[in-house]
Amino acid sequence: MRTTLSIVLLATLTLAACSKKRQATTPPAGPTRPAATSTRAEAPAPGTATVTGLGDDAGGMPRLGPIRFEFDSVVLSAEARATLDALAAWMNRNQARVLVEGHADERGTTEYNVALGQRRAQVIADYLARLGVSSSRVETISYGEERPAVAGAGEDAWAQNRRGEIRTQP
């Protein structure tokens, strides 16, 4: 199950690398790391989640990619909400548990990014709870900037690293 999810996430990130490039935004004030140009193409639009299929994956949860967020934001886009609607419907038919991981890009302090990642994970968990998923079945964790989806700096990499990821739990 985890291998399948890992493959799906890898495929999603690969497809995301083929999307159109956007202009960079200004980094936040305060301590930041030096910016470098990323050679990767940009991920799907921030605030969105990539759905690779809403069918159950071998009886597992719907296949979905990372839920993207705008810079310094915890707002779910309409597309992200639609993806979470499908996940909640599946979870309400099954007894699976999920872990929601919150991530941030490398800009800002470590403490700030951990808090931002936690707020991102929590907004996803809260949305699932509003759709009837028991909070006892949803765990959250923040990795802040410590587990980037892609290496490098620049808007392309930062956009891919501002995300929430959902993994099934045993």
MOLIN-V862240 format. One record per backbone hydrogen bond with DSSP energy under -1.0 kcal/mol. CO is the residue of the C=O (numbers start at 1). NH is the residue of the N-H. If there is no record, write none. Layout:
BEGIN
((CO/NH) (CO/NH))
END
This chain:
BEGIN
((1/5) (2/6) (3/7) (4/8) (5/9) (6/10) (7/11) (8/12) (9/13) (10/14) (11/15) (12/16) (13/17) (15/18) (16/19) (45/48) (47/77) (48/68) (50/65) (56/58) (57/60) (66/50) (67/164) (70/73) (77/81) (78/82) (79/83) (80/84) (81/85) (82/86) (83/87) (84/88) (85/89) (86/90) (87/91) (88/92) (90/93) (97/169) (98/139) (99/167) (100/141) (101/165) (102/143) (109/113) (110/114) (111/115) (112/116) (113/117) (114/118) (115/119) (116/120) (117/121) (118/122) (119/123) (120/124) (121/125) (122/126) (123/127) (124/128) (125/129) (126/130) (128/133) (129/132) (134/137) (135/138) (137/98) (139/100) (141/102) (143/146) (144/104) (154/158) (155/159) (156/160) (157/161) (158/162) (161/163) (162/69) (163/103) (164/67) (165/101) (167/99))
END
